[in-house]
Amino acid sequence: MEEKQYEQLQKLVIKWAEDRNIFEYSNPIKQLTKTQEELDETMDALVKFIDAKNETEKNQAFLEAIDGIGDMLVTIILLGKMINIDTVKALDTAYNVIKDRKGKMINGLFVKES
């Protein structure tokens, strides 16, 4: 499979949505609701992955997690387009905020210093 840059994939996702009239018939709240659905599906896949009894179950759950993460990215790209936020710029902004952040791990989560 040919490797594509995020920016190129973002353009392809937006074109896909335009071809399906998603921007014409949807709105940011509906798109965020779709993101939540995909997040829930990804959570379910990761629970299955952790609880897998064998490699077949683990591999299936892994593929479901890949699909869920990809679907979340699609919905976020479309949401960004709907409200005129470029997701590459949003990611860059977020990275610049966190890159020097200090904190510690508590119960498996990074908690930033106040």
Secondary structure in CASP SS format (residue, H / E / C, confidence):
PFRMAT SS
TARGET T0000
AUTHOR 0000-0000-0000
METHOD secondary structure of the structure
MODEL  1
M C 1.00
E C 1.00
E C 1.00
K C 1.00
Q C 1.00
Y H 1.00
E H 1.00
Q H 1.00
L H 1.00
Q H 1.00
K H 1.00
L H 1.00
V H 1.00
I H 1.00
K H 1.00
W H 1.00
A H 1.00
E H 1.00
D H 1.00
R C 1.00
N C 1.00
I H 1.00
F H 1.00
E H 1.00
Y H 1.00
S C 1.00
N C 1.00
P H 1.00
I H 1.00
K H 1.00
Q H 1.00
L H 1.00
T H 1.00
K H 1.00
T H 1.00
Q H 1.00
E H 1.00
E H 1.00
L H 1.00
D H 1.00
E H 1.00
T H 1.00
M H 1.00
D H 1.00
A H 1.00
L H 1.00
V H 1.00
K H 1.00
F H 1.00
I H 1.00
D H 1.00
A C 1.00
K C 1.00
N C 1.00
E H 1.00
T H 1.00
E H 1.00
K H 1.00
N H 1.00
Q H 1.00
A H 1.00
F H 1.00
L H 1.00
E H 1.00
A H 1.00
I H 1.00
D H 1.00
G H 1.00
I H 1.00
G H 1.00
D H 1.00
M H 1.00
L H 1.00
V H 1.00
T H 1.00
I H 1.00
I H 1.00
L H 1.00
L H 1.00
G H 1.00
K H 1.00
M H 1.00
I C 1.00
N C 1.00
I C 1.00
D C 1.00
T H 1.00
V H 1.00
K H 1.00
A H 1.00
L H 1.00
D H 1.00
T H 1.00
A H 1.00
Y H 1.00
N H 1.00
V H 1.00
I H 1.00
K C 1.00
D C 1.00
R C 1.00
K C 1.00
G E 1.00
K E 1.00
M E 1.00
I E 1.00
N C 1.00
G C 1.00
L E 1.00
F E 1.00
V E 1.00
K E 1.00
E C 1.00
S C 1.00
END
